[in-house]
Structures are given as structure tokens and as C-alpha cells.
Amino acid sequence: MLNIAPLILIILPVLFQLIVGTKVIFDKKPTKLKFGRISLMSFIFQMIFSVAAIFIANYNLSKYFDQHPNTTRCGMPFLGVIFGVALLFIVLCFIIFLQFLIKKWRERKVK
């Protein structure tokens, strides 16, 4: 189960922002959470989950190399997790920016 955990952890904040951020923008009823707070939560969760994903990937690699001592040690899977974290961080920032523009466009359209 720990093999897929880093991927799930780094995707969760992006999905949270897509679902909840879109709901806050397009929902007619006022909610407790504002768009800025949702975006900040997604951003903080992305940082926390990224660190957790890197630690889990490191644990998975060390566990694999302990079980298979004669294999050549390679850090490419770990590097893949780091670049995946960076890519999804950029995607999250892009989604927040787009949702912010849509929110401002809708507010200006209503006035």
C-alpha cells in the first residue's frame, strides 16, 4: 500500500482545490469558507503532503534495497517523486490562478 501512497498524497490537494474551489465559486449559497481560505488550505496541504510523500518514497526505496541487497542502487524513483511534487505544485498554483480569474470575472459580470 505504501507504493502508491506518495502519488495519492501529492494529488489530494489538487483535487481538493478543484472540487471545493469550484463549488465555492459557482455555488449560489454563501459558505463559511471563502475562496482565499480554501486556496491557502490547498497550498499548505500541498507542502505538508509533499514532505510526507518524499519521506514515504524514501522509506519505500530503503525497504526495497534492504530486501534486495544485491541490486544496483538507483535514485531515479525518488527523483521522479520530487519532480512529480514540483509539477503538481505548479499545477495547483495554475488552478488557483484560473479560479481566481473566474471568480473576479463573475463578480464583475454581476455588477
Gaussian input, Z-matrix of N, CA and C with variables (Angstrom, degrees):
# hf/3-21g

backbone

0 1
 N
 C     1     B1
 C     2     B2     1     A1
 N     3     B3     2     A2     1     D1
 C     4     B4     3     A3     2     D2
 C     5     B5     4     A4     3     D3
 N     6     B6     5     A5     4     D4
 C     7     B7     6     A6     5     D5
 C     8     B8     7     A7     6     D6
 N     9     B9     8     A8     7     D7
 C    10    B10     9     A9     8     D8
 C    11    B11    10    A10     9     D9
 N    12    B12    11    A11    10    D10
 C    13    B13    12    A12    11    D11
 C    14    B14    13    A13    12    D12
 N    15    B15    14    A14    13    D13
 C    16    B16    15    A15    14    D14
 C    17    B17    16    A16    15    D15
 N    18    B18    17    A17    16    D16
 C    19    B19    18    A18    17    D17
 C    20    B20    19    A19    18    D18
 N    21    B21    20    A20    19    D19
 C    22    B22    21    A21    20    D20
 C    23    B23    22    A22    21    D21
 N    24    B24    23    A23    22    D22
 C    25    B25    24    A24    23    D23
 C    26    B26    25    A25    24    D24
 N    27    B27    26    A26    25    D25
 C    28    B28    27    A27    26    D26
 C    29    B29    28    A28    27    D27
 N    30    B30    29    A29    28    D28
 C    31    B31    30    A30    29    D29
 C    32    B32    31    A31    30    D30
 N    33    B33    32    A32    31    D31
 C    34    B34    33    A33    32    D32
 C    35    B35    34    A34    33    D33
 N    36    B36    35    A35    34    D34
 C    37    B37    36    A36    35    D35
 C    38    B38    37    A37    36    D36
 N    39    B39    38    A38    37    D37
 C    40    B40    39    A39    38    D38
 C    41    B41    40    A40    39    D39
 N    42    B42    41    A41    40    D40
 C    43    B43    42    A42    41    D41
 C    44    B44    43    A43    42    D42
 N    45    B45    44    A44    43    D43
 C    46    B46    45    A45    44    D44
 C    47    B47    46    A46    45    D45
 N    48    B48    47    A47    46    D46
 C    49    B49    48    A48    47    D47
 C    50    B50    49    A49    48    D48
 N    51    B51    50    A50    49    D49
 C    52    B52    51    A51    50    D50
 C    53    B53    52    A52    51    D51
 N    54    B54    53    A53    52    D52
 C    55    B55    54    A54    53    D53
 C    56    B56    55    A55    54    D54
 N    57    B57    56    A56    55    D55
 C    58    B58    57    A57    56    D56
 C    59    B59    58    A58    57    D57
 N    60    B60    59    A59    58    D58
 C    61    B61    60    A60    59    D59
 C    62    B62    61    A61    60    D60
 N    63    B63    62    A62    61    D61
 C    64    B64    63    A63    62    D62
 C    65    B65    64    A64    63    D63
 N    66    B66    65    A65    64    D64
 C    67    B67    66    A66    65    D65
 C    68    B68    67    A67    66    D66
 N    69    B69    68    A68    67    D67
 C    70    B70    69    A69    68    D68
 C    71    B71    70    A70    69    D69
 N    72    B72    71    A71    70    D70
 C    73    B73    72    A72    71    D71
 C    74    B74    73    A73    72    D72
 N    75    B75    74    A74    73    D73
 C    76    B76    75    A75    74    D74
 C    77    B77    76    A76    75    D75
 N    78    B78    77    A77    76    D76
 C    79    B79    78    A78    77    D77
 C    80    B80    79    A79    78    D78
 N    81    B81    80    A80    79    D79
 C    82    B82    81    A81    80    D80
 C    83    B83    82    A82    81    D81
 N    84    B84    83    A83    82    D82
 C    85    B85    84    A84    83    D83
 C    86    B86    85    A85    84    D84
 N    87    B87    86    A86    85    D85
 C    88    B88    87    A87    86    D86
 C    89    B89    88    A88    87    D87
 N    90    B90    89    A89    88    D88
 C    91    B91    90    A90    89    D89
 C    92    B92    91    A91    90    D90
 N    93    B93    92    A92    91    D91
 C    94    B94    93    A93    92    D92
 C    95    B95    94    A94    93    D93
 N    96    B96    95    A95    94    D94
 C    97    B97    96    A96    95    D95
 C    98    B98    97    A97    96    D96
 N    99    B99    98    A98    97    D97
 C   100   B100    99    A99    98    D98
 C   101   B101   100   A100    99    D99
 N   102   B102   101   A101   100   D100
 C   103   B103   102   A102   101   D101
 C   104   B104   103   A103   102   D102
 N   105   B105   104   A104   103   D103
 C   106   B106   105   A105   104   D104
 C   107   B107   106   A106   105   D105
 N   108   B108   107   A107   106   D106
 C   109   B109   108   A108   107   D107
 C   110   B110   109   A109   108   D108
 N   111   B111   110   A110   109   D109
 C   112   B112   111   A111   110   D110
 C   113   B113   112   A112   111   D111
 N   114   B114   113   A113   112   D112
 C   115   B115   114   A114   113   D113
 C   116   B116   115   A115   114   D114
 N   117   B117   116   A116   115   D115
 C   118   B118   117   A117   116   D116
 C   119   B119   118   A118   117   D117
 N   120   B120   119   A119   118   D118
 C   121   B121   120   A120   119   D119
 C   122   B122   121   A121   120   D120
 N   123   B123   122   A122   121   D121
 C   124   B124   123   A123   122   D122
 C   125   B125   124   A124   123   D123
 N   126   B126   125   A125   124   D124
 C   127   B127   126   A126   125   D125
 C   128   B128   127   A127   126   D126
 N   129   B129   128   A128   127   D127
 C   130   B130   129   A129   128   D128
 C   131   B131   130   A130   129   D129
 N   132   B132   131   A131   130   D130
 C   133   B133   132   A132   131   D131
 C   134   B134   133   A133   132   D132
 N   135   B135   134   A134   133   D133
 C   136   B136   135   A135   134   D134
 C   137   B137   136   A136   135   D135
 N   138   B138   137   A137   136   D136
 C   139   B139   138   A138   137   D137
 C   140   B140   139   A139   138   D138
 N   141   B141   140   A140   139   D139
 C   142   B142   141   A141   140   D140
 C   143   B143   142   A142   141   D141
 N   144   B144   143   A143   142   D142
 C   145   B145   144   A144   143   D143
 C   146   B146   145   A145   144   D144
 N   147   B147   146   A146   145   D145
 C   148   B148   147   A147   146   D146
 C   149   B149   148   A148   147   D147
 N   150   B150   149   A149   148   D148
 C   151   B151   150   A150   149   D149
 C   152   B152   151   A151   150   D150
 N   153   B153   152   A152   151   D151
 C   154   B154   153   A153   152   D152
 C   155   B155   154   A154   153   D153
 N   156   B156   155   A155   154   D154
 C   157   B157   156   A156   155   D155
 C   158   B158   157   A157   156   D156
 N   159   B159   158   A158   157   D157
 C   160   B160   159   A159   158   D158
 C   161   B161   160   A160   159   D159
 N   162   B162   161   A161   160   D160
 C   163   B163   162   A162   161   D161
 C   164   B164   163   A163   162   D162
 N   165   B165   164   A164   163   D163
 C   166   B166   165   A165   164   D164
 C   167   B167   166   A166   165   D165
 N   168   B168   167   A167   166   D166
 C   169   B169   168   A168   167   D167
 C   170   B170   169   A169   168   D168
 N   171   B171   170   A170   169   D169
 C   172   B172   171   A171   170   D170
 C   173   B173   172   A172   171   D171
 N   174   B174   173   A173   172   D172
 C   175   B175   174   A174   173   D173
 C   176   B176   175   A175   174   D174
 N   177   B177   176   A176   175   D175
 C   178   B178   177   A177   176   D176
 C   179   B179   178   A178   177   D177
 N   180   B180   179   A179   178   D178
 C   181   B181   180   A180   179   D179
 C   182   B182   181   A181   180   D180
 N   183   B183   182   A182   181   D181
 C   184   B184   183   A183   182   D182
 C   185   B185   184   A184   183   D183
 N   186   B186   185   A185   184   D184
 C   187   B187   186   A186   185   D185
 C   188   B188   187   A187   186   D186
 N   189   B189   188   A188   187   D187
 C   190   B190   189   A189   188   D188
 C   191   B191   190   A190   189   D189
 N   192   B192   191   A191   190   D190
 C   193   B193   192   A192   191   D191
 C   194   B194   193   A193   192   D192
 N   195   B195   194   A194   193   D193
 C   196   B196   195   A195   194   D194
 C   197   B197   196   A196   195   D195
 N   198   B198   197   A197   196   D196
 C   199   B199   198   A198   197   D197
 C   200   B200   199   A199   198   D198
 N   201   B201   200   A200   199   D199
 C   202   B202   201   A201   200   D200
 C   203   B203   202   A202   201   D201
 N   204   B204   203   A203   202   D202
 C   205   B205   204   A204   203   D203
 C   206   B206   205   A205   204   D204
 N   207   B207   206   A206   205   D205
 C   208   B208   207   A207   206   D206
 C   209   B209   208   A208   207   D207
 N   210   B210   209   A209   208   D208
 C   211   B211   210   A210   209   D209
 C   212   B212   211   A211   210   D210
 N   213   B213   212   A212   211   D211
 C   214   B214   213   A213   212   D212
 C   215   B215   214   A214   213   D213
 N   216   B216   215   A215   214   D214
 C   217   B217   216   A216   215   D215
 C   218   B218   217   A217   216   D216
 N   219   B219   218   A218   217   D217
 C   220   B220   219   A219   218   D218
 C   221   B221   220   A220   219   D219
 N   222   B222   221   A221   220   D220
 C   223   B223   222   A222   221   D221
 C   224   B224   223   A223   222   D222
 N   225   B225   224   A224   223   D223
 C   226   B226   225   A225   224   D224
 C   227   B227   226   A226   225   D225
 N   228   B228   227   A227   226   D226
 C   229   B229   228   A228   227   D227
 C   230   B230   229   A229   228   D228
 N   231   B231   230   A230   229   D229
 C   232   B232   231   A231   230   D230
 C   233   B233   232   A232   231   D231
 N   234   B234   233   A233   232   D232
 C   235   B235   234   A234   233   D233
 C   236   B236   235   A235   234   D234
 N   237   B237   236   A236   235   D235
 C   238   B238   237   A237   236   D236
 C   239   B239   238   A238   237   D237
 N   240   B240   239   A239   238   D238
 C   241   B241   240   A240   239   D239
 C   242   B242   241   A241   240   D240
 N   243   B243   242   A242   241   D241
 C   244   B244   243   A243   242   D242
 C   245   B245   244   A244   243   D243
 N   246   B246   245   A245   244   D244
 C   247   B247   246   A246   245   D245
 C   248   B248   247   A247   246   D246
 N   249   B249   248   A248   247   D247
 C   250   B250   249   A249   248   D248
 C   251   B251   250   A250   249   D249
 N   252   B252   251   A251   250   D250
 C   253   B253   252   A252   251   D251
 C   254   B254   253   A253   252   D252
 N   255   B255   254   A254   253   D253
 C   256   B256   255   A255   254   D254
 C   257   B257   256   A256   255   D255
 N   258   B258   257   A257   256   D256
 C   259   B259   258   A258   257   D257
 C   260   B260   259   A259   258   D258
 N   261   B261   260   A260   259   D259
 C   262   B262   261   A261   260   D260
 C   263   B263   262   A262   261   D261
 N   264   B264   263   A263   262   D262
 C   265   B265   264   A264   263   D263
 C   266   B266   265   A265   264   D264
 N   267   B267   266   A266   265   D265
 C   268   B268   267   A267   266   D266
 C   269   B269   268   A268   267   D267
 N   270   B270   269   A269   268   D268
 C   271   B271   270   A270   269   D269
 C   272   B272   271   A271   270   D270
 N   273   B273   272   A272   271   D271
 C   274   B274   273   A273   272   D272
 C   275   B275   274   A274   273   D273
 N   276   B276   275   A275   274   D274
 C   277   B277   276   A276   275   D275
 C   278   B278   277   A277   276   D276
 N   279   B279   278   A278   277   D277
 C   280   B280   279   A279   278   D278
 C   281   B281   280   A280   279   D279
 N   282   B282   281   A281   280   D280
 C   283   B283   282   A282   281   D281
 C   284   B284   283   A283   282   D282
 N   285   B285   284   A284   283   D283
 C   286   B286   285   A285   284   D284
 C   287   B287   286   A286   285   D285
 N   288   B288   287   A287   286   D286
 C   289   B289   288   A288   287   D287
 C   290   B290   289   A289   288   D288
 N   291   B291   290   A290   289   D289
 C   292   B292   291   A291   290   D290
 C   293   B293   292   A292   291   D291
 N   294   B294   293   A293   292   D292
 C   295   B295   294   A294   293   D293
 C   296   B296   295   A295   294   D294
 N   297   B297   296   A296   295   D295
 C   298   B298   297   A297   296   D296
 C   299   B299   298   A298   297   D297
 N   300   B300   299   A299   298   D298
 C   301   B301   300   A300   299   D299
 C   302   B302   301   A301   300   D300
 N   303   B303   302   A302   301   D301
 C   304   B304   303   A303   302   D302
 C   305   B305   304   A304   303   D303
 N   306   B306   305   A305   304   D304
 C   307   B307   306   A306   305   D305
 C   308   B308   307   A307   306   D306
 N   309   B309   308   A308   307   D307
 C   310   B310   309   A309   308   D308
 C   311   B311   310   A310   309   D309
 N   312   B312   311   A311   310   D310
 C   313   B313   312   A312   311   D311
 C   314   B314   313   A313   312   D312
 N   315   B315   314   A314   313   D313
 C   316   B316   315   A315   314   D314
 C   317   B317   316   A316   315   D315
 N   318   B318   317   A317   316   D316
 C   319   B319   318   A318   317   D317
 C   320   B320   319   A319   318   D318
 N   321   B321   320   A320   319   D319
 C   322   B322   321   A321   320   D320
 C   323   B323   322   A322   321   D321
 N   324   B324   323   A323   322   D322
 C   325   B325   324   A324   323   D323
 C   326   B326   325   A325   324   D324
 N   327   B327   326   A326   325   D325
 C   328   B328   327   A327   326   D326
 C   329   B329   328   A328   327   D327
 N   330   B330   329   A329   328   D328
 C   331   B331   330   A330   329   D329
 C   332   B332   331   A331   330   D330

   B1=1.4459
   B2=1.5225
   B3=1.3107
   B4=1.4591
   B5=1.5220
   B6=1.3237
   B7=1.4589
   B8=1.5229
   B9=1.3063
   B10=1.4581
   B11=1.5317
   B12=1.3184
   B13=1.4686
   B14=1.5288
   B15=1.3450
   B16=1.4770
   B17=1.5249
   B18=1.3163
   B19=1.4622
   B20=1.5252
   B21=1.3128
   B22=1.4645
   B23=1.5273
   B24=1.3228
   B25=1.4633
   B26=1.5197
   B27=1.3268
   B28=1.4629
   B29=1.5299
   B30=1.3343
   B31=1.4668
   B32=1.5363
   B33=1.3257
   B34=1.4691
   B35=1.5337
   B36=1.3372
   B37=1.4735
   B38=1.5302
   B39=1.3297
   B40=1.4669
   B41=1.5296
   B42=1.3143
   B43=1.4657
   B44=1.5279
   B45=1.3282
   B46=1.4685
   B47=1.5256
   B48=1.3274
   B49=1.4629
   B50=1.5224
   B51=1.3218
   B52=1.4643
   B53=1.5222
   B54=1.3105
   B55=1.4631
   B56=1.5257
   B57=1.3201
   B58=1.4634
   B59=1.5277
   B60=1.3305
   B61=1.4606
   B62=1.5137
   B63=1.3230
   B64=1.4624
   B65=1.5258
   B66=1.3254
   B67=1.4643
   B68=1.5260
   B69=1.3313
   B70=1.4658
   B71=1.5255
   B72=1.3245
   B73=1.4668
   B74=1.5259
   B75=1.3257
   B76=1.4625
   B77=1.5243
   B78=1.3171
   B79=1.4591
   B80=1.5247
   B81=1.3025
   B82=1.4673
   B83=1.5322
   B84=1.3422
   B85=1.4601
   B86=1.5282
   B87=1.3211
   B88=1.4680
   B89=1.5302
   B90=1.3070
   B91=1.4607
   B92=1.5195
   B93=1.3322
   B94=1.4593
   B95=1.5226
   B96=1.3143
   B97=1.4624
   B98=1.5221
   B99=1.3013
   B100=1.4587
   B101=1.5238
   B102=1.3224
   B103=1.4643
   B104=1.5294
   B105=1.3188
   B106=1.4648
   B107=1.5170
   B108=1.3235
   B109=1.4624
   B110=1.5351
   B111=1.3241
   B112=1.4697
   B113=1.5301
   B114=1.3221
   B115=1.4604
   B116=1.5221
   B117=1.3287
   B118=1.4609
   B119=1.5216
   B120=1.3319
   B121=1.4636
   B122=1.5240
   B123=1.3141
   B124=1.4630
   B125=1.5214
   B126=1.3182
   B127=1.4609
   B128=1.5312
   B129=1.3311
   B130=1.4694
   B131=1.5229
   B132=1.3392
   B133=1.4633
   B134=1.5218
   B135=1.3349
   B136=1.4633
   B137=1.5249
   B138=1.3185
   B139=1.4669
   B140=1.5269
   B141=1.3283
   B142=1.4659
   B143=1.5237
   B144=1.3253
   B145=1.4588
   B146=1.5229
   B147=1.3306
   B148=1.4606
   B149=1.5226
   B150=1.3224
   B151=1.4693
   B152=1.5247
   B153=1.3270
   B154=1.4666
   B155=1.5273
   B156=1.3313
   B157=1.4652
   B158=1.5241
   B159=1.3220
   B160=1.4650
   B161=1.5215
   B162=1.3336
   B163=1.4624
   B164=1.5286
   B165=1.3166
   B166=1.4700
   B167=1.5233
   B168=1.3293
   B169=1.4684
   B170=1.5201
   B171=1.3165
   B172=1.4612
   B173=1.5292
   B174=1.3266
   B175=1.4614
   B176=1.5282
   B177=1.3294
   B178=1.4663
   B179=1.5205
   B180=1.3356
   B181=1.4660
   B182=1.5192
   B183=1.3249
   B184=1.4658
   B185=1.5256
   B186=1.3364
   B187=1.4636
   B188=1.5353
   B189=1.3308
   B190=1.4619
   B191=1.5257
   B192=1.3289
   B193=1.4651
   B194=1.5216
   B195=1.3299
   B196=1.4637
   B197=1.5254
   B198=1.3228
   B199=1.4585
   B200=1.5217
   B201=1.3267
   B202=1.4612
   B203=1.5293
   B204=1.3319
   B205=1.4707
   B206=1.5310
   B207=1.3089
   B208=1.4640
   B209=1.5250
   B210=1.3091
   B211=1.4614
   B212=1.5260
   B213=1.3094
   B214=1.4591
   B215=1.5255
   B216=1.3088
   B217=1.4691
   B218=1.5196
   B219=1.3147
   B220=1.4528
   B221=1.5259
   B222=1.3013
   B223=1.4526
   B224=1.5126
   B225=1.3222
   B226=1.4636
   B227=1.5319
   B228=1.3355
   B229=1.4718
   B230=1.5318
   B231=1.3207
   B232=1.4618
   B233=1.5270
   B234=1.3255
   B235=1.4619
   B236=1.5308
   B237=1.3256
   B238=1.4639
   B239=1.5200
   B240=1.3212
   B241=1.4683
   B242=1.5258
   B243=1.3254
   B244=1.4685
   B245=1.5297
   B246=1.3285
   B247=1.4616
   B248=1.5317
   B249=1.3282
   B250=1.4612
   B251=1.5209
   B252=1.3256
   B253=1.4638
   B254=1.5233
   B255=1.3329
   B256=1.4699
   B257=1.5305
   B258=1.3268
   B259=1.4590
   B260=1.5256
   B261=1.3219
   B262=1.4605
   B263=1.5278
   B264=1.3217
   B265=1.4606
   B266=1.5294
   B267=1.3207
   B268=1.4673
   B269=1.5286
   B270=1.3279
   B271=1.4708
   B272=1.5310
   B273=1.3299
   B274=1.4648
   B275=1.5255
   B276=1.3218
   B277=1.4724
   B278=1.5259
   B279=1.3206
   B280=1.4642
   B281=1.5299
   B282=1.3224
   B283=1.4657
   B284=1.5246
   B285=1.3290
   B286=1.4634
   B287=1.5220
   B288=1.3276
   B289=1.4647
   B290=1.5286
   B291=1.3339
   B292=1.4683
   B293=1.5258
   B294=1.3227
   B295=1.4546
   B296=1.5276
   B297=1.3243
   B298=1.4608
   B299=1.5251
   B300=1.3401
   B301=1.4665
   B302=1.5259
   B303=1.3173
   B304=1.4677
   B305=1.5243
   B306=1.3227
   B307=1.4668
   B308=1.5256
   B309=1.3133
   B310=1.4682
   B311=1.5315
   B312=1.3223
   B313=1.4629
   B314=1.5269
   B315=1.3402
   B316=1.4688
   B317=1.5282
   B318=1.3416
   B319=1.4637
   B320=1.5246
   B321=1.3252
   B322=1.4611
   B323=1.5292
   B324=1.3275
   B325=1.4595
   B326=1.5292
   B327=1.3252
   B328=1.4627
   B329=1.5230
   B330=1.3311
   B331=1.4729
   B332=1.4678
   A1=111.87
   A2=117.23
   A3=119.21
   A4=112.39
   A5=117.86
   A6=119.23
   A7=112.01
   A8=117.81
   A9=120.79
   A10=112.22
   A11=117.95
   A12=121.91
   A13=113.62
   A14=120.78
   A15=118.14
   A16=112.80
   A17=117.23
   A18=120.63
   A19=111.09
   A20=116.43
   A21=120.29
   A22=110.50
   A23=116.72
   A24=119.96
   A25=112.92
   A26=117.75
   A27=117.97
   A28=112.28
   A29=117.87
   A30=120.55
   A31=111.80
   A32=118.14
   A33=121.33
   A34=114.58
   A35=120.92
   A36=118.55
   A37=113.71
   A38=117.19
   A39=120.33
   A40=109.52
   A41=117.08
   A42=120.30
   A43=111.29
   A44=116.38
   A45=120.68
   A46=110.54
   A47=116.82
   A48=120.34
   A49=110.77
   A50=117.11
   A51=119.66
   A52=111.87
   A53=116.78
   A54=120.53
   A55=111.46
   A56=116.70
   A57=120.10
   A58=111.38
   A59=117.66
   A60=120.25
   A61=112.06
   A62=116.86
   A63=120.82
   A64=110.86
   A65=116.65
   A66=120.04
   A67=110.75
   A68=117.37
   A69=120.56
   A70=110.72
   A71=117.39
   A72=120.79
   A73=111.43
   A74=117.81
   A75=121.32
   A76=114.60
   A77=119.17
   A78=121.09
   A79=110.02
   A80=115.95
   A81=121.30
   A82=111.76
   A83=116.35
   A84=120.22
   A85=110.02
   A86=117.86
   A87=119.12
   A88=110.78
   A89=116.27
   A90=121.41
   A91=109.30
   A92=115.66
   A93=120.37
   A94=111.09
   A95=115.47
   A96=119.85
   A97=110.37
   A98=115.66
   A99=121.63
   A100=109.10
   A101=115.79
   A102=120.99
   A103=111.75
   A104=117.17
   A105=120.41
   A106=112.39
   A107=116.31
   A108=120.15
   A109=110.77
   A110=116.97
   A111=121.04
   A112=109.64
   A113=116.49
   A114=120.68
   A115=111.21
   A116=116.67
   A117=120.41
   A118=110.84
   A119=116.68
   A120=120.14
   A121=110.75
   A122=117.91
   A123=121.36
   A124=110.77
   A125=116.08
   A126=121.44
   A127=111.06
   A128=116.77
   A129=120.79
   A130=110.56
   A131=117.16
   A132=119.89
   A133=111.56
   A134=116.96
   A135=119.93
   A136=110.29
   A137=117.32
   A138=119.89
   A139=111.29
   A140=117.17
   A141=120.75
   A142=110.78
   A143=117.07
   A144=120.49
   A145=111.99
   A146=117.70
   A147=120.32
   A148=110.80
   A149=116.08
   A150=119.67
   A151=109.80
   A152=116.93
   A153=120.46
   A154=111.11
   A155=117.82
   A156=121.22
   A157=111.02
   A158=117.21
   A159=120.11
   A160=110.34
   A161=117.57
   A162=119.74
   A163=111.64
   A164=117.42
   A165=120.19
   A166=110.52
   A167=117.57
   A168=120.21
   A169=110.79
   A170=117.24
   A171=120.91
   A172=110.49
   A173=116.63
   A174=120.87
   A175=111.17
   A176=116.60
   A177=120.56
   A178=111.35
   A179=116.76
   A180=119.72
   A181=111.81
   A182=117.59
   A183=119.19
   A184=110.95
   A185=117.19
   A186=120.80
   A187=110.54
   A188=116.39
   A189=120.10
   A190=110.88
   A191=116.88
   A192=119.59
   A193=111.98
   A194=118.33
   A195=120.45
   A196=110.72
   A197=116.96
   A198=120.64
   A199=112.15
   A200=117.60
   A201=122.74
   A202=108.82
   A203=117.58
   A204=119.72
   A205=114.19
   A206=119.41
   A207=121.24
   A208=113.37
   A209=118.37
   A210=120.39
   A211=110.13
   A212=114.41
   A213=119.89
   A214=108.63
   A215=115.55
   A216=119.85
   A217=109.45
   A218=114.63
   A219=120.56
   A220=108.37
   A221=116.28
   A222=120.46
   A223=114.23
   A224=117.72
   A225=119.99
   A226=113.71
   A227=120.81
   A228=117.92
   A229=112.06
   A230=116.38
   A231=120.73
   A232=110.47
   A233=115.72
   A234=120.74
   A235=110.56
   A236=116.42
   A237=120.64
   A238=112.22
   A239=116.72
   A240=120.22
   A241=110.20
   A242=116.58
   A243=120.05
   A244=110.79
   A245=117.66
   A246=119.77
   A247=111.68
   A248=117.52
   A249=120.39
   A250=111.72
   A251=115.61
   A252=120.41
   A253=110.11
   A254=116.44
   A255=120.48
   A256=111.08
   A257=116.85
   A258=120.65
   A259=111.48
   A260=117.17
   A261=119.53
   A262=111.93
   A263=117.82
   A264=120.53
   A265=110.15
   A266=116.62
   A267=121.18
   A268=110.25
   A269=116.86
   A270=121.01
   A271=110.38
   A272=117.15
   A273=120.39
   A274=110.98
   A275=117.32
   A276=120.33
   A277=110.91
   A278=117.65
   A279=121.82
   A280=111.09
   A281=117.24
   A282=121.18
   A283=110.36
   A284=116.77
   A285=120.15
   A286=110.23
   A287=117.27
   A288=121.45
   A289=110.97
   A290=117.16
   A291=120.27
   A292=111.82
   A293=116.77
   A294=119.32
   A295=111.16
   A296=117.14
   A297=120.43
   A298=110.79
   A299=116.71
   A300=119.97
   A301=111.55
   A302=117.29
   A303=121.17
   A304=110.20
   A305=116.54
   A306=120.54
   A307=110.73
   A308=117.54
   A309=120.98
   A310=111.00
   A311=117.65
   A312=121.95
   A313=110.54
   A314=116.79
   A315=120.50
   A316=111.25
   A317=117.20
   A318=119.95
   A319=110.96
   A320=116.83
   A321=120.64
   A322=110.55
   A323=116.96
   A324=121.40
   A325=110.70
   A326=117.42
   A327=121.87
   A328=110.46
   A329=117.66
   A330=120.82
   A331=109.04
   D1=-30.28
   D2=-178.78
   D3=-71.90
   D4=-11.49
   D5=-179.49
   D6=-68.71
   D7=-35.41
   D8=-178.14
   D9=-98.82
   D10=-7.81
   D11=-177.72
   D12=-58.59
   D13=-41.86
   D14=178.38
   D15=-60.93
   D16=-39.31
   D17=179.21
   D18=-64.97
   D19=-43.51
   D20=179.28
   D21=-64.08
   D22=-41.69
   D23=-178.20
   D24=-64.75
   D25=-37.71
   D26=-177.38
   D27=-82.84
   D28=-14.84
   D29=177.88
   D30=-89.57
   D31=-26.38
   D32=-175.39
   D33=-55.81
   D34=-47.75
   D35=179.90
   D36=-63.75
   D37=-32.54
   D38=178.27
   D39=-67.30
   D40=-44.38
   D41=177.63
   D42=-64.79
   D43=-40.23
   D44=177.48
   D45=-59.57
   D46=-44.96
   D47=-179.83
   D48=-65.60
   D49=-42.17
   D50=179.53
   D51=-61.90
   D52=-46.68
   D53=-174.61
   D54=-75.46
   D55=-55.71
   D56=-174.25
   D57=-74.40
   D58=-38.54
   D59=178.25
   D60=-62.49
   D61=-42.62
   D62=177.56
   D63=-65.80
   D64=-39.04
   D65=179.01
   D66=-63.94
   D67=-41.70
   D68=-179.91
   D69=-65.47
   D70=-37.91
   D71=-178.46
   D72=-70.20
   D73=-45.80
   D74=-171.09
   D75=-97.49
   D76=-5.62
   D77=-178.61
   D78=-78.67
   D79=136.98
   D80=-178.95
   D81=-75.77
   D82=-34.16
   D83=-178.07
   D84=-79.21
   D85=139.82
   D86=176.04
   D87=-70.55
   D88=143.66
   D89=179.59
   D90=-116.96
   D91=165.27
   D92=178.41
   D93=-66.11
   D94=-42.10
   D95=-176.40
   D96=-87.51
   D97=130.49
   D98=176.72
   D99=-90.51
   D100=167.95
   D101=-176.76
   D102=-62.50
   D103=-39.63
   D104=-179.77
   D105=-63.64
   D106=-39.74
   D107=179.64
   D108=-69.68
   D109=-38.54
   D110=176.94
   D111=-62.11
   D112=-44.40
   D113=-179.31
   D114=-65.14
   D115=-40.84
   D116=178.25
   D117=-64.55
   D118=-41.10
   D119=177.60
   D120=-62.12
   D121=-43.50
   D122=178.96
   D123=-62.14
   D124=-42.52
   D125=-179.49
   D126=-63.43
   D127=-45.50
   D128=179.69
   D129=-67.59
   D130=-42.97
   D131=177.55
   D132=-61.79
   D133=-36.07
   D134=178.50
   D135=-62.75
   D136=-41.96
   D137=179.18
   D138=-66.94
   D139=-45.43
   D140=-178.74
   D141=-65.39
   D142=-47.41
   D143=-178.87
   D144=-67.82
   D145=-28.77
   D146=177.50
   D147=-66.77
   D148=-43.32
   D149=177.47
   D150=-63.27
   D151=-43.63
   D152=178.51
   D153=-62.91
   D154=-39.87
   D155=179.65
   D156=-65.26
   D157=-39.01
   D158=178.84
   D159=-66.85
   D160=-41.11
   D161=177.72
   D162=-65.64
   D163=-39.64
   D164=178.44
   D165=-66.71
   D166=-40.66
   D167=177.47
   D168=-63.84
   D169=-39.42
   D170=177.18
   D171=-63.55
   D172=-42.30
   D173=177.30
   D174=-62.88
   D175=-43.38
   D176=179.48
   D177=-61.32
   D178=-43.64
   D179=-179.70
   D180=-66.84
   D181=-42.99
   D182=179.89
   D183=-66.78
   D184=-36.05
   D185=177.22
   D186=-65.81
   D187=-40.63
   D188=178.78
   D189=-63.94
   D190=-43.86
   D191=-178.62
   D192=-72.17
   D193=-24.41
   D194=173.25
   D195=-71.18
   D196=-36.19
   D197=179.97
   D198=-77.20
   D199=-27.76
   D200=-179.33
   D201=-124.79
   D202=79.33
   D203=-173.30
   D204=-71.40
   D205=-20.05
   D206=-176.27
   D207=-90.23
   D208=-1.12
   D209=179.99
   D210=-82.51
   D211=155.78
   D212=177.60
   D213=-73.68
   D214=132.62
   D215=-179.43
   D216=-79.02
   D217=129.42
   D218=-178.47
   D219=-135.82
   D220=135.63
   D221=-178.46
   D222=-100.41
   D223=9.77
   D224=-177.19
   D225=-62.85
   D226=-37.89
   D227=176.30
   D228=-62.00
   D229=-37.82
   D230=177.97
   D231=-65.04
   D232=-40.82
   D233=177.30
   D234=-64.81
   D235=-36.47
   D236=176.65
   D237=-62.69
   D238=-39.47
   D239=177.59
   D240=-65.39
   D241=-41.48
   D242=179.98
   D243=-63.89
   D244=-44.26
   D245=178.34
   D246=-69.48
   D247=-32.28
   D248=174.42
   D249=-64.14
   D250=-40.43
   D251=176.36
   D252=-61.74
   D253=-45.79
   D254=-179.73
   D255=-63.35
   D256=-43.15
   D257=-179.95
   D258=-63.14
   D259=-46.14
   D260=-178.87
   D261=-71.25
   D262=-25.66
   D263=173.15
   D264=-66.18
   D265=-42.57
   D266=177.12
   D267=-65.43
   D268=-42.04
   D269=178.17
   D270=-61.96
   D271=-41.80
   D272=178.87
   D273=-62.63
   D274=-44.26
   D275=178.02
   D276=-62.25
   D277=-39.44
   D278=178.41
   D279=-65.42
   D280=-42.01
   D281=178.98
   D282=-64.29
   D283=-43.47
   D284=178.65
   D285=-61.84
   D286=-42.65
   D287=179.36
   D288=-62.69
   D289=-45.70
   D290=178.93
   D291=-63.44
   D292=-43.25
   D293=179.31
   D294=-65.56
   D295=-35.17
   D296=176.64
   D297=-64.26
   D298=-42.95
   D299=177.94
   D300=-63.96
   D301=-40.51
   D302=178.02
   D303=-64.35
   D304=-40.98
   D305=179.02
   D306=-62.60
   D307=-45.87
   D308=179.13
   D309=-65.38
   D310=-38.92
   D311=178.86
   D312=-63.43
   D313=-42.21
   D314=179.21
   D315=-67.33
   D316=-38.57
   D317=178.52
   D318=-65.90
   D319=-39.53
   D320=-179.99
   D321=-70.97
   D322=-33.67
   D323=-179.91
   D324=-68.62
   D325=-34.79
   D326=-179.31
   D327=-69.82
   D328=-36.34
   D329=-179.41
   D330=-71.84

